[in-house]
Amino acid sequence: KRHEQVLAHPRSEMRRVLAGCPEGKPFFFVYGSINAHRPYTADSGKQLWDIDPDRLKGLIPGFLPDVEDVRRVFSDYLGEVQAADAMFGVMLEELEAAGRMDDTMIVLTGDNGIPGVPRGKTNCYDLSVRAPTMIRWPGNVNAGRTIEDFVNIMDIGPTLLEIAGCEVP
């Protein structure tokens, strides 16, 4: 039941936006999930997403103690990441059902890594800055392309303005 509740909101939001947007007309939609932000529900990774903290033994970054409490934090965080992924999935399903996948640019970003652990969110270490940035734009961005350079999501705004034919301040 909780999975259905998590997915209901992004599904209804995408349906709402698509219903108000005539076919062939561009639209702009931002969905800001807060899933991977604290506070998490304790042990939600295990209870909702079947991510057993004990299965994370040996996978915790070496500068952190590989102990139960740290594995529980990572389990809950990874559960929230899975929830965000599932939410994104239902929005893609709605775009597909509406026949809008091939004429839609999709930009998915995160703004930081895991919060609440040393070298995590608000620090400039790999664990905090390795956040996702994915773009799907049929005919313009090649599928499967990987960029290892440091990317700043502040660059996305001017890029979108340029694509829309607007003057970039």
RAQUINOR-V787583 format. One record per residue. RES is the residue in three letters. PHI is phi as a letter, one per 20 degrees, with the letter a starting at -180 (NA if undefined). PSI is psi as a letter, one per 20 degrees, with the letter a starting at -180 (* if undefined). NEAR is the number of other ideal C-beta (glycine too) atoms within 10 Angstrom. Layout:
RES/PHI/PSI/NEAR  RES/PHI/PSI/NEAR
This chain:
LYS/NA/g/5  ARG/f/h/12  HIS/f/g/12  GLU/f/h/8  GLN/f/g/8  VAL/f/h/19  LEU/e/i/17  ALA/f/g/12  HIS/f/g/13  PRO/f/h/21  ARG/f/g/16  SER/f/h/12  GLU/f/g/16  MET/f/h/22  ARG/f/g/15  ARG/f/g/12  VAL/f/g/18  LEU/f/h/18  ALA/f/h/8  GLY/e/j/9  CYS/c/o/15  PRO/g/q/6  GLU/g/p/9  GLY/n/i/7  LYS/e/p/8  PRO/f/q/9  PHE/b/r/11  PHE/c/p/9  PHE/c/p/14  VAL/d/p/6  TYR/c/o/14  GLY/d/n/5  SER/f/q/18  ILE/d/j/8  ASN/g/g/16  ALA/e/j/23  HIS/d/q/14  ARG/f/q/13  PRO/e/q/8  TYR/e/q/19  THR/f/p/12  ALA/g/p/11  ASP/m/j/14  SER/f/h/18  GLY/g/g/27  LYS/f/g/17  GLN/f/h/14  LEU/e/h/17  TRP/c/j/19  ASP/l/k/11  ILE/d/n/22  ASP/f/p/12  PRO/g/h/21  ASP/f/h/10  ARG/f/i/12  LEU/e/j/19  LYS/g/p/12  GLY/n/i/7  LEU/d/i/9  ILE/f/p/17  PRO/g/p/16  GLY/f/h/6  PHE/e/i/10  LEU/d/q/16  PRO/f/p/10  ASP/e/m/14  VAL/c/r/11  GLU/g/g/12  ASP/f/g/8  VAL/f/g/17  ARG/f/h/23  ARG/f/g/20  VAL/f/g/23  PHE/f/h/20  SER/f/g/24  ASP/f/g/27  TYR/f/g/24  LEU/f/h/17  GLY/f/g/23  GLU/f/h/24  VAL/f/g/19  GLN/f/h/19  ALA/f/g/21  ALA/f/g/20  ASP/f/g/13  ALA/f/h/15  MET/f/g/20  PHE/f/h/16  GLY/g/g/13  VAL/f/h/19  MET/f/h/21  LEU/f/h/16  GLU/g/g/15  GLU/f/g/20  LEU/f/g/19  GLU/f/g/12  ALA/f/h/12  ALA/e/i/16  GLY/m/k/10  ARG/d/j/16  MET/f/g/15  ASP/f/i/9  ASP/d/k/14  THR/c/p/16  MET/e/p/14  ILE/d/p/16  VAL/c/p/14  LEU/c/p/16  THR/c/q/12  GLY/d/r/15  ASP/d/i/13  ASN/a/r/16  GLY/e/b/21  ILE/f/p/22  PRO/e/q/16  GLY/n/j/13  VAL/c/q/19  PRO/g/q/12  ARG/m/j/16  GLY/e/b/18  LYS/g/q/18  THR/m/j/9  ASN/c/r/14  CYS/d/l/7  TYR/d/r/13  ASP/g/g/10  LEU/f/h/17  SER/e/h/18  VAL/d/i/15  ARG/e/n/12  ALA/d/q/15  PRO/f/q/12  THR/b/o/15  MET/c/p/11  ILE/c/p/15  ARG/c/o/14  TRP/b/n/13  PRO/g/p/12  GLY/n/i/7  ASN/c/h/9  VAL/c/p/13  ASN/f/p/7  ALA/f/q/6  GLY/n/i/5  ARG/f/p/7  THR/c/p/4  ILE/d/p/8  GLU/e/i/5  ASP/f/q/4  PHE/f/p/7  VAL/d/p/13  ASN/d/p/8  ILE/f/i/12  MET/f/h/7  ASP/f/i/10  ILE/f/h/14  GLY/g/g/11  PRO/g/h/12  THR/f/g/12  LEU/f/h/14  LEU/f/g/13  GLU/f/g/11  ILE/f/h/11  ALA/f/i/10  GLY/n/j/6  CYS/e/q/10  GLU/f/p/6  VAL/e/o/10  PRO/f/*/6
